[in-house]
């Protein structure tokens, strides 16, 4: 592909070819563009990862407070039912936060959440992790399509145990899907745009080089 424009000869000087030719550029363009494409890909991935982690980490904030407050109440001697309350949250449908209180062996003492009519089972390894660190934060998926941002804390007192605070990740996952779409569009635009810019820049450089040589 090439334009057909060239200047005519000037008195005493040869004609200067100002044609921009793209026919000889593909390999050079690729070699120059490849580092740019790599940098754009890495940058897009880092930005996506940073924002996605921000979405996910901030989803834990209300549950951190709930778990710590509930643990303090249980340590002071309040009963599990009094701390959890009588309301029930449908884990598959509701966005409302919920609490589950366990005894020291991991048995449910009181729960404000249900899934398919019963309190969902928490993997036993979570309690081991809490015993080691005092708290664990995880994405809990008791069944396909049901995920919650969950914080499990240890409480002491005369009857120690564990308390879980959770909340649906449904809205967070919607934001993550939108973020993935926008990041993908931005990445594709950067890749295509940089390729076009490199092709144009090298074509201009070739034209200037040919013009200077002939002059």
CORURUR-V435788 format. One record per run of one state. SS is the DSSP state (2 for helix, 1 for strand, 0 for the rest). FROM is the first residue (numbers start at 1). TO is the last residue. Records with the same first field share a line. If there is no record, write none. Layout:
BEGIN
SS = FROM-TO, FROM-TO
END
This chain:
BEGIN
0 = 1-1, 3-9, 11-12, 14-20, 22-25, 59-60, 76-79, 85-88, 91-97, 104-107, 112-112, 116-117, 119-124, 134-134, 144-145, 156-160, 169-169, 215-215
1 = 2-2, 10-10, 13-13, 21-21, 89-90, 98-103, 108-111, 113-115, 118-118, 135-143, 146-155, 161-168
2 = 26-58, 61-75, 80-84, 125-133, 170-214
END
